[in-house]
Amino acid sequence: MGAGFGGIKTAKLLKPLQRRGLIELALVDRRDYFLFTPLLPELIFGRLRSDEVAIPLVSLLDKRTTFYHQEIIAVDLERRQVRLKKTILTFDILVIATGAKADIFFPAESSRIYKFQDIDDALRLSDKIEKALLLASQESDEQRRRQLLSFAVLGAGPTGVELAAHIQEQLLNQQKHFLSAGSHLRDNEFSVKLISRGQEILASFPAWMRAEARKCFDKIGVEIIFNSLAESLSPRGIVLQNGQEIMAENIIWAAGLKAQTPEFLGNQPVAVNGRLEITPELLMKGHRNVLCLGDSSCLLVNGGPLPGLAQVANQQAVVAARNIEALVLNKPLRPFVYKHRGEFLTLGKKSALGNLWGWHLRSRLARIFWALIYCIKVPSLKTKRRLPRYL
Ligand SMILES: Cc1cc2nc3c(=O)[nH]c(=O)nc-3n(C[C@H](O)[C@H](O)[C@H](O)COP(=O)(O)OP(=O)(O)OC[C@H]3O[C@@H](n4cnc5c(N)ncnc54)[C@H](O)[C@@H]3O)c2cc1C
């Protein structure tokens, strides 16, 4: 279940078992494409097109795999059945890799908030930036113009930091098209604020990357508001727990995710944020034929859960496929051990930071390595051909 990073790789690695006729494999997803999320922020610049970030599943799946382009409605673990919108599937072994989605704290106001999880979200945000500039250019009142062009990103993890940098750069680049004679817009009437609940940004990143990102924000003019927990929305923006109001016409959510498993698994015990607690062998606790991986799972290592990262899901897929083979052949299961490979952070069209094999990569060099690494990783020839334009 789920054709994201974990599901698609598990399916790919199960090909030999399929070929040997040892298993029949079905894959289910509500999407008919695989979303390569690390490239999603690039849609804001329009440098990549949506069909280069969302890769059709038909191009990735083995013809022996049956794909169900449907919503998962419910799972009955006792009867070994998965109920989809139009089909009921039975299974011997189930893999849950359904990821996580934005967990917006203000459900009643969620239509005012821009999520950033899928193609539509990225296109909607890119459209919003342009519309805000257009409206501001037709507005004679300066206060109102500044309000229209105020953006706040909630959440200072990697997605929030990348978004704040990309939005700032896009506003700066796009404003020149609206500064013509007859326009009310003046230079730099926009603002981008990054709201962090703690006293740092990028809490899980190395200290040097946090410092470089803050230096970059100082330079490009993104304001960071620390120790601020958003409590509610007001007509003008966001109200923080300490009562302070932050002016923000456009609010972007990058503050938290929740696994989707409780929606179809019912009352199964979950750990943090709806994620299913799993054993080191990636088995759902108490179920020897149900594996769970990626953002929908919670494997506690040194007392804390592994981060919600594509590289975790990818590495877990390798062990999941091996353990499925072991279950089929009645062999012992292997535990999963996570190896962190480093991280990238894009801070604009040409700028990035990279922590790779102990190297500290900055600005243009980091962007070049970023393009090279994703050129290798992205499973689409069309996208591979487009990435060298970053070099
Ligand atoms: C903007 C952005 C940038 C990111 N950048 C990075 C990065 O640079 N590096 C990194 O390591 N990680 C990055 N991540 C995190 C990474 O995308 C996730 O950790 C990864 O996708 C998790 O893989 P997964 O297989 O668990 O879930 P996903 O890849 O999210 O796949 C889950 C799949 O399940 C499907 N699904 C869920 N529920 C249902 C249902 N009820 N019915 C049918 N189908 C369902 C979904 O449609 C989806 O296709 C980023 C995330 C975002 C949002």
The ligand as a Tripos MOL2 file, in Angstrom:
@<TRIPOS>MOLECULE
LIG
   53    58     1     0     0
SMALL
NO_CHARGES

@<TRIPOS>ATOM
      1 C1          8.3990   19.3100   -0.2370 C.3       1 LIG1
      2 C2          9.1120   18.1230    0.3230 C.ar      1 LIG1
      3 C3         10.4700   17.9870    0.1370 C.ar      1 LIG1
      4 C4         11.1510   16.8740    0.6570 C.ar      1 LIG1
      5 N1         12.4910   16.7780    0.4500 N.ar      1 LIG1
      6 C5         13.1550   15.7080    0.9280 C.ar      1 LIG1
      7 C6         14.5580   15.5750    0.6920 C.ar      1 LIG1
      8 O1         15.1580   16.4320    0.0720 O.2       1 LIG1
      9 N2         15.1910   14.4640    1.1810 N.ar      1 LIG1
     10 C7         14.5290   13.4880    1.8910 C.ar      1 LIG1
     11 O2         15.1580   12.4990    2.3020 O.2       1 LIG1
     12 N3         13.1990   13.5930    2.1320 N.ar      1 LIG1
     13 C8         12.5010   14.6660    1.6590 C.ar      1 LIG1
     14 N4         11.1510   14.7880    1.9140 N.ar      1 LIG1
     15 C9         10.4820   13.7520    2.7190 C.3       1 LIG1
     16 C10        10.1210   12.5500    1.8390 C.3       1 LIG1
     17 O3          9.3010   12.9510    0.7710 O.3       1 LIG1
     18 C11         9.3570   11.5060    2.6410 C.3       1 LIG1
     19 O4         10.0970   11.1750    3.7870 O.3       1 LIG1
     20 C12         9.1250   10.2620    1.7990 C.3       1 LIG1
     21 O5          8.2710   10.5760    0.7220 O.3       1 LIG1
     22 C13         8.5090    9.1390    2.6380 C.3       1 LIG1
     23 O6          8.3130    8.0350    1.8080 O.3       1 LIG1
     24 P1          7.0790    7.0600    2.0620 P.3       1 LIG1
     25 O7          7.2240    5.9370    1.0980 O.co2     1 LIG1
     26 O8          6.9600    6.7520    3.4960 O.co2     1 LIG1
     27 O9          5.7880    7.9310    1.7230 O.3       1 LIG1
     28 P2          5.4020    8.7350    0.4120 P.3       1 LIG1
     29 O10         6.5480    8.9060   -0.4890 O.co2     1 LIG1
     30 O11         4.6940    9.9600    0.9170 O.co2     1 LIG1
     31 O12         4.3450    7.7900   -0.2980 O.3       1 LIG1
     32 C14         3.1140    7.4590    0.2830 C.3       1 LIG1
     33 C15         2.1680    7.0880   -0.8380 C.3       1 LIG1
     34 O13         0.9770    6.5170   -0.2580 O.3       1 LIG1
     35 C16        -0.1590    7.0020   -0.9280 C.3       1 LIG1
     36 N5         -1.3060    6.9360   -0.0290 N.ar      1 LIG1
     37 C17        -1.3840    7.4230    1.2410 C.ar      1 LIG1
     38 N6         -2.5860    7.1680    1.7770 N.ar      1 LIG1
     39 C18        -3.2970    6.5170    0.8260 C.ar      1 LIG1
     40 C19        -4.6260    6.0000    0.7790 C.ar      1 LIG1
     41 N7         -5.4560    6.0690    1.8360 N.pl3     1 LIG1
     42 N8         -5.0360    5.4340   -0.3630 N.ar      1 LIG1
     43 C20        -4.2010    5.3270   -1.4440 C.ar      1 LIG1
     44 N9         -2.9410    5.7860   -1.4490 N.ar      1 LIG1
     45 C21        -2.4920    6.3740   -0.3280 C.ar      1 LIG1
     46 C22         0.2240    8.4290   -1.3180 C.3       1 LIG1
     47 O14        -0.5420    8.8630   -2.4310 O.3       1 LIG1
     48 C23         1.7140    8.2920   -1.6580 C.3       1 LIG1
     49 O15         1.9540    8.0610   -3.0170 O.3       1 LIG1
     50 C24        10.4450   15.8890    1.4000 C.ar      1 LIG1
     51 C25         9.0630   16.0130    1.5810 C.ar      1 LIG1
     52 C26         8.3970   17.1170    1.0500 C.ar      1 LIG1
     53 C27         6.8940   17.2280    1.2620 C.3       1 LIG1
@<TRIPOS>BOND
     1     1     2 1
     2     2     3 ar
     3     2    52 ar
     4     3     4 ar
     5     4     5 ar
     6     4    50 ar
     7     5     6 ar
     8     6     7 ar
     9     6    13 1
    10     7     8 2
    11     7     9 ar
    12     9    10 ar
    13    10    11 2
    14    10    12 ar
    15    12    13 ar
    16    13    14 ar
    17    14    15 1
    18    14    50 ar
    19    15    16 1
    20    16    17 1
    21    16    18 1
    22    18    19 1
    23    18    20 1
    24    20    21 1
    25    20    22 1
    26    22    23 1
    27    23    24 1
    28    24    25 2
    29    24    26 1
    30    24    27 1
    31    27    28 1
    32    28    29 2
    33    28    30 1
    34    28    31 1
    35    31    32 1
    36    32    33 1
    37    33    34 1
    38    33    48 1
    39    34    35 1
    40    35    36 1
    41    35    46 1
    42    36    37 ar
    43    36    45 ar
    44    37    38 ar
    45    38    39 ar
    46    39    40 ar
    47    39    45 ar
    48    40    41 1
    49    40    42 ar
    50    42    43 ar
    51    43    44 ar
    52    44    45 ar
    53    46    47 1
    54    46    48 1
    55    48    49 1
    56    50    51 ar
    57    51    52 ar
    58    52    53 1
@<TRIPOS>SUBSTRUCTURE
     1 LIG1         1 GROUP 0 **** ****
